[in-house]
Amino acid sequence: MRNQILSAAALLLAALAAPAAAQEVITNPGKCAQYYPNANCENYGPGNPYRGPQSYQQGFRAGYAWYRPHLWRRHHHRWQ
């Protein structure tokens, strides 16, 4: 009985798990390989000539990380 409950819970957890985000691919890798023969022309990962390394310098979640934009507020100080 306990094994059935655990297996049902594991199956439910696997069904509700979110899929992983896939990396973008290049639409025409042949054209990229023609102009850049030693580059990574299969995806937009490191070594790709179409995107610079600046998008991969943020670490683990490079292109997929979300952050709230900074809110600029003007602070007025009243001196008495």
PDB file of N, CA, C and O in Angstrom:
ATOM      1  N   MET A   1       0.825  -1.195   0.000  1.00  0.00           N
ATOM      2  CA  MET A   1       0.000   0.000   0.000  1.00  0.00           C
ATOM      3  C   MET A   1       0.872   1.262   0.000  1.00  0.00           C
ATOM      4  O   MET A   1       0.606   2.226  -0.718  1.00  0.00           O
ATOM      5  N   ARG A   2       1.918   1.221   0.830  1.00  0.00           N
ATOM      6  CA  ARG A   2       2.781   2.391   0.914  1.00  0.00           C
ATOM      7  C   ARG A   2       3.544   2.612  -0.399  1.00  0.00           C
ATOM      8  O   ARG A   2       3.744   3.752  -0.819  1.00  0.00           O
ATOM      9  N   ASN A   3       3.964   1.524  -1.040  1.00  0.00           N
ATOM     10  CA  ASN A   3       4.671   1.639  -2.312  1.00  0.00           C
ATOM     11  C   ASN A   3       3.764   2.237  -3.383  1.00  0.00           C
ATOM     12  O   ASN A   3       4.234   2.999  -4.228  1.00  0.00           O
ATOM     13  N   GLN A   4       2.496   1.913  -3.364  1.00  0.00           N
ATOM     14  CA  GLN A   4       1.564   2.461  -4.348  1.00  0.00           C
ATOM     15  C   GLN A   4       1.394   3.968  -4.154  1.00  0.00           C
ATOM     16  O   GLN A   4       1.330   4.721  -5.126  1.00  0.00           O
ATOM     17  N   ILE A   5       1.324   4.394  -2.919  1.00  0.00           N
ATOM     18  CA  ILE A   5       1.179   5.823  -2.642  1.00  0.00           C
ATOM     19  C   ILE A   5       2.432   6.577  -3.062  1.00  0.00           C
ATOM     20  O   ILE A   5       2.347   7.642  -3.673  1.00  0.00           O
ATOM     21  N   LEU A   6       3.597   6.021  -2.733  1.00  0.00           N
ATOM     22  CA  LEU A   6       4.842   6.674  -3.121  1.00  0.00           C
ATOM     23  C   LEU A   6       5.018   6.720  -4.635  1.00  0.00           C
ATOM     24  O   LEU A   6       5.473   7.728  -5.175  1.00  0.00           O
ATOM     25  N   SER A   7       4.662   5.643  -5.318  1.00  0.00           N
ATOM     26  CA  SER A   7       4.803   5.646  -6.774  1.00  0.00           C
ATOM     27  C   SER A   7       3.792   6.591  -7.416  1.00  0.00           C
ATOM     28  O   SER A   7       4.104   7.227  -8.423  1.00  0.00           O
ATOM     29  N   ALA A   8       2.598   6.696  -6.862  1.00  0.00           N
ATOM     30  CA  ALA A   8       1.613   7.648  -7.388  1.00  0.00           C
ATOM     31  C   ALA A   8       2.071   9.086  -7.150  1.00  0.00           C
ATOM     32  O   ALA A   8       1.886   9.946  -8.010  1.00  0.00           O
ATOM     33  N   ALA A   9       2.661   9.346  -5.996  1.00  0.00           N
ATOM     34  CA  ALA A   9       3.171  10.688  -5.714  1.00  0.00           C
ATOM     35  C   ALA A   9       4.339  11.031  -6.640  1.00  0.00           C
ATOM     36  O   ALA A   9       4.434  12.159  -7.123  1.00  0.00           O
ATOM     37  N   ALA A  10       5.216  10.080  -6.887  1.00  0.00           N
ATOM     38  CA  ALA A  10       6.349  10.315  -7.790  1.00  0.00           C
ATOM     39  C   ALA A  10       5.864  10.550  -9.214  1.00  0.00           C
ATOM     40  O   ALA A  10       6.409  11.403  -9.914  1.00  0.00           O
ATOM     41  N   LEU A  11       4.862   9.819  -9.652  1.00  0.00           N
ATOM     42  CA  LEU A  11       4.309   9.997 -10.991  1.00  0.00           C
ATOM     43  C   LEU A  11       3.625  11.355 -11.121  1.00  0.00           C
ATOM     44  O   LEU A  11       3.748  12.011 -12.155  1.00  0.00           O
ATOM     45  N   LEU A  12       2.919  11.774 -10.104  1.00  0.00           N
ATOM     46  CA  LEU A  12       2.270  13.084 -10.111  1.00  0.00           C
ATOM     47  C   LEU A  12       3.307  14.199 -10.114  1.00  0.00           C
ATOM     48  O   LEU A  12       3.138  15.200 -10.810  1.00  0.00           O
ATOM     49  N   LEU A  13       4.367  14.035  -9.350  1.00  0.00           N
ATOM     50  CA  LEU A  13       5.430  15.039  -9.310  1.00  0.00           C
ATOM     51  C   LEU A  13       6.136  15.140 -10.656  1.00  0.00           C
ATOM     52  O   LEU A  13       6.479  16.240 -11.089  1.00  0.00           O
ATOM     53  N   ALA A  14       6.357  14.022 -11.317  1.00  0.00           N
ATOM     54  CA  ALA A  14       7.009  14.030 -12.632  1.00  0.00           C
ATOM     55  C   ALA A  14       6.110  14.672 -13.682  1.00  0.00           C
ATOM     56  O   ALA A  14       6.603  15.327 -14.601  1.00  0.00           O
ATOM     57  N   ALA A  15       4.805  14.493 -13.556  1.00  0.00           N
ATOM     58  CA  ALA A  15       3.875  15.072 -14.526  1.00  0.00           C
ATOM     59  C   ALA A  15       3.756  16.582 -14.358  1.00  0.00           C
ATOM     60  O   ALA A  15       3.517  17.294 -15.334  1.00  0.00           O
ATOM     61  N   LEU A  16       3.918  17.077 -13.142  1.00  0.00           N
ATOM     62  CA  LEU A  16       3.760  18.504 -12.880  1.00  0.00           C
ATOM     63  C   LEU A  16       5.067  19.292 -12.968  1.00  0.00           C
ATOM     64  O   LEU A  16       5.061  20.516 -12.834  1.00  0.00           O
ATOM     65  N   ALA A  17       6.170  18.609 -13.188  1.00  0.00           N
ATOM     66  CA  ALA A  17       7.466  19.300 -13.258  1.00  0.00           C
ATOM     67  C   ALA A  17       7.527  20.163 -14.511  1.00  0.00           C
ATOM     68  O   ALA A  17       7.051  19.769 -15.575  1.00  0.00           O
ATOM     69  N   ALA A  18       8.111  21.328 -14.372  1.00  0.00           N
ATOM     70  CA  ALA A  18       8.220  22.250 -15.511  1.00  0.00           C
ATOM     71  C   ALA A  18       9.336  21.791 -16.451  1.00  0.00           C
ATOM     72  O   ALA A  18      10.375  21.309 -16.000  1.00  0.00           O
ATOM     73  N   PRO A  19       9.117  21.940 -17.742  1.00  0.00           N
ATOM     74  CA  PRO A  19      10.168  21.550 -18.684  1.00  0.00           C
ATOM     75  C   PRO A  19      11.338  22.531 -18.645  1.00  0.00           C
ATOM     76  O   PRO A  19      11.158  23.703 -18.313  1.00  0.00           O
ATOM     77  N   ALA A  20      12.506  22.066 -18.976  1.00  0.00           N
ATOM     78  CA  ALA A  20      13.700  22.914 -18.998  1.00  0.00           C
ATOM     79  C   ALA A  20      13.686  23.799 -20.240  1.00  0.00           C
ATOM     80  O   ALA A  20      13.187  23.395 -21.290  1.00  0.00           O
ATOM     81  N   ALA A  21      14.227  24.989 -20.120  1.00  0.00           N
ATOM     82  CA  ALA A  21      14.286  25.904 -21.252  1.00  0.00           C
ATOM     83  C   ALA A  21      15.410  25.471 -22.195  1.00  0.00           C
ATOM     84  O   ALA A  21      16.545  25.253 -21.772  1.00  0.00           O
ATOM     85  N   ALA A  22      15.076  25.354 -23.464  1.00  0.00           N
ATOM     86  CA  ALA A  22      16.067  24.929 -24.453  1.00  0.00           C
ATOM     87  C   ALA A  22      16.833  26.129 -24.996  1.00  0.00           C
ATOM     88  O   ALA A  22      16.352  27.262 -24.956  1.00  0.00           O
ATOM     89  N   GLN A  23      18.016  25.863 -25.497  1.00  0.00           N
ATOM     90  CA  GLN A  23      18.839  26.919 -26.058  1.00  0.00           C
ATOM     91  C   GLN A  23      18.403  27.197 -27.499  1.00  0.00           C
ATOM     92  O   GLN A  23      18.011  26.283 -28.224  1.00  0.00           O
ATOM     93  N   GLU A  24      18.475  28.449 -27.901  1.00  0.00           N
ATOM     94  CA  GLU A  24      18.085  28.812 -29.255  1.00  0.00           C
ATOM     95  C   GLU A  24      19.056  28.227 -30.274  1.00  0.00           C
ATOM     96  O   GLU A  24      20.249  28.096 -30.003  1.00  0.00           O
ATOM     97  N   VAL A  25      18.536  27.876 -31.449  1.00  0.00           N
ATOM     98  CA  VAL A  25      19.375  27.365 -32.523  1.00  0.00           C
ATOM     99  C   VAL A  25      19.423  28.393 -33.641  1.00  0.00           C
ATOM    100  O   VAL A  25      18.553  29.259 -33.737  1.00  0.00           O
ATOM    101  N   ILE A  26      20.433  28.295 -34.477  1.00  0.00           N
ATOM    102  CA  ILE A  26      20.588  29.190 -35.615  1.00  0.00           C
ATOM    103  C   ILE A  26      19.702  28.687 -36.750  1.00  0.00           C
ATOM    104  O   ILE A  26      19.641  27.484 -37.005  1.00  0.00           O
ATOM    105  N   THR A  27      19.019  29.597 -37.427  1.00  0.00           N
ATOM    106  CA  THR A  27      18.098  29.190 -38.487  1.00  0.00           C
ATOM    107  C   THR A  27      18.826  28.676 -39.724  1.00  0.00           C
ATOM    108  O   THR A  27      18.314  27.795 -40.413  1.00  0.00           O
ATOM    109  N   ASN A  28      20.000  29.206 -40.014  1.00  0.00           N
ATOM    110  CA  ASN A  28      20.741  28.772 -41.195  1.00  0.00           C
ATOM    111  C   ASN A  28      22.202  28.513 -40.811  1.00  0.00           C
ATOM    112  O   ASN A  28      23.050  29.384 -41.008  1.00  0.00           O
ATOM    113  N   PRO A  29      22.511  27.326 -40.264  1.00  0.00           N
ATOM    114  CA  PRO A  29      23.881  27.068 -39.822  1.00  0.00           C
ATOM    115  C   PRO A  29      24.868  26.930 -40.977  1.00  0.00           C
ATOM    116  O   PRO A  29      26.066  27.132 -40.781  1.00  0.00           O
ATOM    117  N   GLY A  30      24.399  26.594 -42.162  1.00  0.00           N
ATOM    118  CA  GLY A  30      25.296  26.463 -43.315  1.00  0.00           C
ATOM    119  C   GLY A  30      25.905  27.796 -43.714  1.00  0.00           C
ATOM    120  O   GLY A  30      27.085  27.866 -44.057  1.00  0.00           O
ATOM    121  N   LYS A  31      25.108  28.849 -43.670  1.00  0.00           N
ATOM    122  CA  LYS A  31      25.614  30.186 -44.009  1.00  0.00           C
ATOM    123  C   LYS A  31      26.623  30.650 -42.951  1.00  0.00           C
ATOM    124  O   LYS A  31      27.639  31.264 -43.276  1.00  0.00           O
ATOM    125  N   CYS A  32      26.329  30.352 -41.698  1.00  0.00           N
ATOM    126  CA  CYS A  32      27.262  30.714 -40.621  1.00  0.00           C
ATOM    127  C   CYS A  32      28.578  29.966 -40.799  1.00  0.00           C
ATOM    128  O   CYS A  32      29.647  30.557 -40.649  1.00  0.00           O
ATOM    129  N   ALA A  33      28.516  28.669 -41.118  1.00  0.00           N
ATOM    130  CA  ALA A  33      29.732  27.873 -41.279  1.00  0.00           C
ATOM    131  C   ALA A  33      30.519  28.291 -42.512  1.00  0.00           C
ATOM    132  O   ALA A  33      31.734  28.101 -42.563  1.00  0.00           O
ATOM    133  N   GLN A  34      29.841  28.858 -43.507  1.00  0.00           N
ATOM    134  CA  GLN A  34      30.545  29.314 -44.701  1.00  0.00           C
ATOM    135  C   GLN A  34      31.447  30.507 -44.382  1.00  0.00           C
ATOM    136  O   GLN A  34      32.587  30.575 -44.843  1.00  0.00           O
ATOM    137  N   TYR A  35      30.930  31.435 -43.597  1.00  0.00           N
ATOM    138  CA  TYR A  35      31.706  32.642 -43.280  1.00  0.00           C
ATOM    139  C   TYR A  35      32.610  32.475 -42.064  1.00  0.00           C
ATOM    140  O   TYR A  35      33.647  33.130 -41.966  1.00  0.00           O
ATOM    141  N   TYR A  36      32.223  31.603 -41.142  1.00  0.00           N
ATOM    142  CA  TYR A  36      33.001  31.376 -39.912  1.00  0.00           C
ATOM    143  C   TYR A  36      33.237  29.869 -39.763  1.00  0.00           C
ATOM    144  O   TYR A  36      32.496  29.212 -39.032  1.00  0.00           O
ATOM    145  N   PRO A  37      34.239  29.306 -40.431  1.00  0.00           N
ATOM    146  CA  PRO A  37      34.398  27.838 -40.447  1.00  0.00           C
ATOM    147  C   PRO A  37      34.763  27.223 -39.091  1.00  0.00           C
ATOM    148  O   PRO A  37      34.452  26.054 -38.863  1.00  0.00           O
ATOM    149  N   ASN A  38      35.400  27.952 -38.195  1.00  0.00           N
ATOM    150  CA  ASN A  38      35.822  27.373 -36.913  1.00  0.00           C
ATOM    151  C   ASN A  38      34.946  27.819 -35.750  1.00  0.00           C
ATOM    152  O   ASN A  38      35.331  27.651 -34.592  1.00  0.00           O
ATOM    153  N   ALA A  39      33.784  28.379 -36.034  1.00  0.00           N
ATOM    154  CA  ALA A  39      32.918  28.908 -34.973  1.00  0.00           C
ATOM    155  C   ALA A  39      31.837  27.894 -34.599  1.00  0.00           C
ATOM    156  O   ALA A  39      31.630  26.897 -35.291  1.00  0.00           O
ATOM    157  N   ASN A  40      31.165  28.169 -33.503  1.00  0.00           N
ATOM    158  CA  ASN A  40      30.026  27.365 -33.062  1.00  0.00           C
ATOM    159  C   ASN A  40      28.801  27.839 -33.831  1.00  0.00           C
ATOM    160  O   ASN A  40      28.200  28.851 -33.471  1.00  0.00           O
ATOM    161  N   CYS A  41      28.426  27.126 -34.878  1.00  0.00           N
ATOM    162  CA  CYS A  41      27.303  27.544 -35.720  1.00  0.00           C
ATOM    163  C   CYS A  41      26.066  26.681 -35.517  1.00  0.00           C
ATOM    164  O   CYS A  41      25.170  26.695 -36.361  1.00  0.00           O
ATOM    165  N   GLU A  42      25.993  25.939 -34.434  1.00  0.00           N
ATOM    166  CA  GLU A  42      24.823  25.108 -34.198  1.00  0.00           C
ATOM    167  C   GLU A  42      23.827  25.757 -33.246  1.00  0.00           C
ATOM    168  O   GLU A  42      22.625  25.519 -33.358  1.00  0.00           O
ATOM    169  N   ASN A  43      24.304  26.565 -32.320  1.00  0.00           N
ATOM    170  CA  ASN A  43      23.411  27.235 -31.389  1.00  0.00           C
ATOM    171  C   ASN A  43      24.018  28.572 -31.000  1.00  0.00           C
ATOM    172  O   ASN A  43      25.111  28.918 -31.449  1.00  0.00           O
ATOM    173  N   TYR A  44      23.324  29.311 -30.181  1.00  0.00           N
ATOM    174  CA  TYR A  44      23.802  30.627 -29.755  1.00  0.00           C
ATOM    175  C   TYR A  44      24.643  30.551 -28.486  1.00  0.00           C
ATOM    176  O   TYR A  44      24.651  31.493 -27.693  1.00  0.00           O
ATOM    177  N   GLY A  45      25.335  29.464 -28.290  1.00  0.00           N
ATOM    178  CA  GLY A  45      26.177  29.290 -27.118  1.00  0.00           C
ATOM    179  C   GLY A  45      27.501  30.023 -27.252  1.00  0.00           C
ATOM    180  O   GLY A  45      27.683  30.812 -28.180  1.00  0.00           O
ATOM    181  N   PRO A  46      28.431  29.767 -26.329  1.00  0.00           N
ATOM    182  CA  PRO A  46      29.745  30.409 -26.395  1.00  0.00           C
ATOM    183  C   PRO A  46      30.485  30.018 -27.679  1.00  0.00           C
ATOM    184  O   PRO A  46      30.435  28.864 -28.106  1.00  0.00           O
ATOM    185  N   GLY A  47      31.158  30.974 -28.276  1.00  0.00           N
ATOM    186  CA  GLY A  47      31.881  30.737 -29.513  1.00  0.00           C
ATOM    187  C   GLY A  47      31.072  31.034 -30.750  1.00  0.00           C
ATOM    188  O   GLY A  47      31.537  30.803 -31.866  1.00  0.00           O
ATOM    189  N   ASN A  48      29.872  31.541 -30.574  1.00  0.00           N
ATOM    190  CA  ASN A  48      29.032  31.876 -31.711  1.00  0.00           C
ATOM    191  C   ASN A  48      29.371  33.273 -32.205  1.00  0.00           C
ATOM    192  O   ASN A  48      29.499  34.188 -31.392  1.00  0.00           O
ATOM    193  N   PRO A  49      29.524  33.469 -33.535  1.00  0.00           N
ATOM    194  CA  PRO A  49      29.902  34.793 -34.033  1.00  0.00           C
ATOM    195  C   PRO A  49      28.767  35.804 -34.029  1.00  0.00           C
ATOM    196  O   PRO A  49      29.026  37.003 -34.127  1.00  0.00           O
ATOM    197  N   TYR A  50      27.521  35.365 -33.920  1.00  0.00           N
ATOM    198  CA  TYR A  50      26.396  36.285 -33.993  1.00  0.00           C
ATOM    199  C   TYR A  50      26.093  36.973 -32.675  1.00  0.00           C
ATOM    200  O   TYR A  50      25.516  38.060 -32.668  1.00  0.00           O
ATOM    201  N   ARG A  51      26.462  36.375 -31.579  1.00  0.00           N
ATOM    202  CA  ARG A  51      26.270  36.998 -30.271  1.00  0.00           C
ATOM    203  C   ARG A  51      27.603  37.037 -29.549  1.00  0.00           C
ATOM    204  O   ARG A  51      28.369  36.074 -29.567  1.00  0.00           O
ATOM    205  N   GLY A  52      27.860  38.156 -28.922  1.00  0.00           N
ATOM    206  CA  GLY A  52      29.125  38.319 -28.229  1.00  0.00           C
ATOM    207  C   GLY A  52      29.149  37.605 -26.892  1.00  0.00           C
ATOM    208  O   GLY A  52      28.127  37.085 -26.445  1.00  0.00           O
ATOM    209  N   PRO A  53      30.301  37.576 -26.255  1.00  0.00           N
ATOM    210  CA  PRO A  53      30.430  36.886 -24.972  1.00  0.00           C
ATOM    211  C   PRO A  53      29.800  37.647 -23.813  1.00  0.00           C
ATOM    212  O   PRO A  53      29.729  37.114 -22.705  1.00  0.00           O
ATOM    213  N   GLN A  54      29.339  38.880 -24.034  1.00  0.00           N
ATOM    214  CA  GLN A  54      28.793  39.664 -22.925  1.00  0.00           C
ATOM    215  C   GLN A  54      27.531  39.034 -22.338  1.00  0.00           C
ATOM    216  O   GLN A  54      27.241  39.255 -21.163  1.00  0.00           O
ATOM    217  N   SER A  55      26.773  38.261 -23.109  1.00  0.00           N
ATOM    218  CA  SER A  55      25.570  37.652 -22.565  1.00  0.00           C
ATOM    219  C   SER A  55      25.873  36.416 -21.732  1.00  0.00           C
ATOM    220  O   SER A  55      24.982  35.905 -21.054  1.00  0.00           O
ATOM    221  N   TYR A  56      27.110  35.920 -21.765  1.00  0.00           N
ATOM    222  CA  TYR A  56      27.458  34.734 -21.002  1.00  0.00           C
ATOM    223  C   TYR A  56      28.377  35.037 -19.833  1.00  0.00           C
ATOM    224  O   TYR A  56      28.968  34.121 -19.262  1.00  0.00           O
ATOM    225  N   GLN A  57      28.507  36.287 -19.469  1.00  0.00           N
ATOM    226  CA  GLN A  57      29.376  36.639 -18.367  1.00  0.00           C
ATOM    227  C   GLN A  57      28.625  36.783 -17.056  1.00  0.00           C
ATOM    228  O   GLN A  57      29.238  37.104 -16.038  1.00  0.00           O
ATOM    229  N   GLN A  58      27.335  36.559 -17.045  1.00  0.00           N
ATOM    230  CA  GLN A  58      26.576  36.689 -15.815  1.00  0.00           C
ATOM    231  C   GLN A  58      26.573  35.416 -14.990  1.00  0.00           C
ATOM    232  O   GLN A  58      26.034  35.416 -13.883  1.00  0.00           O
ATOM    233  N   GLY A  59      27.144  34.347 -15.475  1.00  0.00           N
ATOM    234  CA  GLY A  59      27.239  33.145 -14.676  1.00  0.00           C
ATOM    235  C   GLY A  59      26.234  32.083 -15.055  1.00  0.00           C
ATOM    236  O   GLY A  59      25.928  31.893 -16.232  1.00  0.00           O
ATOM    237  N   PHE A  60      25.724  31.396 -14.059  1.00  0.00           N
ATOM    238  CA  PHE A  60      24.931  30.187 -14.242  1.00  0.00           C
ATOM    239  C   PHE A  60      23.689  30.371 -15.106  1.00  0.00           C
ATOM    240  O   PHE A  60      23.459  29.570 -16.012  1.00  0.00           O
ATOM    241  N   ARG A  61      22.887  31.391 -14.859  1.00  0.00           N
ATOM    242  CA  ARG A  61      21.612  31.500 -15.558  1.00  0.00           C
ATOM    243  C   ARG A  61      21.644  32.507 -16.694  1.00  0.00           C
ATOM    244  O   ARG A  61      20.594  33.032 -17.067  1.00  0.00           O
ATOM    245  N   ALA A  62      22.776  32.787 -17.242  1.00  0.00           N
ATOM    246  CA  ALA A  62      23.055  33.841 -18.202  1.00  0.00           C
ATOM    247  C   ALA A  62      21.849  34.472 -18.883  1.00  0.00           C
ATOM    248  O   ALA A  62      21.436  35.562 -18.487  1.00  0.00           O
ATOM    249  N   GLY A  63      21.283  33.846 -19.866  1.00  0.00           N
ATOM    250  CA  GLY A  63      20.223  34.493 -20.617  1.00  0.00           C
ATOM    251  C   GLY A  63      18.842  34.275 -20.049  1.00  0.00           C
ATOM    252  O   GLY A  63      17.892  34.910 -20.508  1.00  0.00           O
ATOM    253  N   TYR A  64      18.692  33.416 -19.083  1.00  0.00           N
ATOM    254  CA  TYR A  64      17.367  33.064 -18.594  1.00  0.00           C
ATOM    255  C   TYR A  64      17.014  33.730 -17.268  1.00  0.00           C
ATOM    256  O   TYR A  64      15.887  33.591 -16.793  1.00  0.00           O
ATOM    257  N   ALA A  65      17.932  34.432 -16.678  1.00  0.00           N
ATOM    258  CA  ALA A  65      17.675  35.046 -15.380  1.00  0.00           C
ATOM    259  C   ALA A  65      16.803  36.284 -15.540  1.00  0.00           C
ATOM    260  O   ALA A  65      16.972  37.034 -16.502  1.00  0.00           O
ATOM    261  N   TRP A  66      15.888  36.508 -14.628  1.00  0.00           N
ATOM    262  CA  TRP A  66      15.023  37.676 -14.639  1.00  0.00           C
ATOM    263  C   TRP A  66      15.300  38.474 -13.385  1.00  0.00           C
ATOM    264  O   TRP A  66      15.477  37.914 -12.303  1.00  0.00           O
ATOM    265  N   TYR A  67      15.335  39.756 -13.535  1.00  0.00           N
ATOM    266  CA  TYR A  67      15.492  40.602 -12.366  1.00  0.00           C
ATOM    267  C   TYR A  67      14.610  41.825 -12.539  1.00  0.00           C
ATOM    268  O   TYR A  67      14.319  42.249 -13.657  1.00  0.00           O
ATOM    269  N   ARG A  68      14.191  42.380 -11.414  1.00  0.00           N
ATOM    270  CA  ARG A  68      13.347  43.549 -11.451  1.00  0.00           C
ATOM    271  C   ARG A  68      14.183  44.765 -11.812  1.00  0.00           C
ATOM    272  O   ARG A  68      15.258  44.956 -11.244  1.00  0.00           O
ATOM    273  N   PRO A  69      13.714  45.601 -12.751  1.00  0.00           N
ATOM    274  CA  PRO A  69      14.496  46.800 -13.086  1.00  0.00           C
ATOM    275  C   PRO A  69      14.554  47.764 -11.905  1.00  0.00           C
ATOM    276  O   PRO A  69      13.643  47.823 -11.080  1.00  0.00           O
ATOM    277  N   HIS A  70      15.623  48.498 -11.850  1.00  0.00           N
ATOM    278  CA  HIS A  70      15.824  49.439 -10.755  1.00  0.00           C
ATOM    279  C   HIS A  70      14.862  50.609 -10.900  1.00  0.00           C
ATOM    280  O   HIS A  70      14.739  51.189 -11.978  1.00  0.00           O
ATOM    281  N   LEU A  71      14.195  50.947  -9.836  1.00  0.00           N
ATOM    282  CA  LEU A  71      13.275  52.076  -9.858  1.00  0.00           C
ATOM    283  C   LEU A  71      14.030  53.322  -9.410  1.00  0.00           C
ATOM    284  O   LEU A  71      14.557  53.374  -8.299  1.00  0.00           O
ATOM    285  N   TRP A  72      14.077  54.310 -10.275  1.00  0.00           N
ATOM    286  CA  TRP A  72      14.746  55.558  -9.927  1.00  0.00           C
ATOM    287  C   TRP A  72      13.772  56.454  -9.201  1.00  0.00           C
ATOM    288  O   TRP A  72      12.698  56.768  -9.715  1.00  0.00           O
ATOM    289  N   ARG A  73      14.141  56.857  -8.027  1.00  0.00           N
ATOM    290  CA  ARG A  73      13.290  57.753  -7.242  1.00  0.00           C
ATOM    291  C   ARG A  73      14.095  58.981  -6.868  1.00  0.00           C
ATOM    292  O   ARG A  73      15.268  58.893  -6.504  1.00  0.00           O
ATOM    293  N   ARG A  74      13.464  60.085  -6.960  1.00  0.00           N
ATOM    294  CA  ARG A  74      14.131  61.319  -6.574  1.00  0.00           C
ATOM    295  C   ARG A  74      13.757  61.600  -5.127  1.00  0.00           C
ATOM    296  O   ARG A  74      12.580  61.747  -4.799  1.00  0.00           O
ATOM    297  N   HIS A  75      14.750  61.672  -4.277  1.00  0.00           N
ATOM    298  CA  HIS A  75      14.513  61.923  -2.865  1.00  0.00           C
ATOM    299  C   HIS A  75      14.707  63.414  -2.582  1.00  0.00           C
ATOM    300  O   HIS A  75      15.745  63.997  -2.893  1.00  0.00           O
ATOM    301  N   HIS A  76      13.707  63.991  -2.001  1.00  0.00           N
ATOM    302  CA  HIS A  76      13.794  65.402  -1.625  1.00  0.00           C
ATOM    303  C   HIS A  76      14.019  65.495  -0.119  1.00  0.00           C
ATOM    304  O   HIS A  76      13.265  64.937   0.678  1.00  0.00           O
ATOM    305  N   HIS A  77      15.044  66.194   0.234  1.00  0.00           N
ATOM    306  CA  HIS A  77      15.342  66.400   1.646  1.00  0.00           C
ATOM    307  C   HIS A  77      15.013  67.843   2.008  1.00  0.00           C
ATOM    308  O   HIS A  77      15.451  68.786   1.350  1.00  0.00           O
ATOM    309  N   ARG A  78      14.252  67.980   3.041  1.00  0.00           N
ATOM    310  CA  ARG A  78      13.911  69.330   3.506  1.00  0.00           C
ATOM    311  C   ARG A  78      14.793  69.658   4.693  1.00  0.00           C
ATOM    312  O   ARG A  78      14.748  68.993   5.727  1.00  0.00           O
ATOM    313  N   TRP A  79      15.579  70.674   4.527  1.00  0.00           N
ATOM    314  CA  TRP A  79      16.463  71.103   5.596  1.00  0.00           C
ATOM    315  C   TRP A  79      15.817  72.272   6.330  1.00  0.00           C
ATOM    316  O   TRP A  79      15.455  73.276   5.717  1.00  0.00           O
ATOM    317  N   GLN A  80      15.680  72.140   7.607  1.00  0.00           N
ATOM    318  CA  GLN A  80      15.040  73.203   8.382  1.00  0.00           C
ATOM    319  C   GLN A  80      16.003  73.866   9.318  1.00  0.00           C
ATOM    320  O   GLN A  80      15.626  74.784  10.045  1.00  0.00           O
TER     321      GLN A  80
END
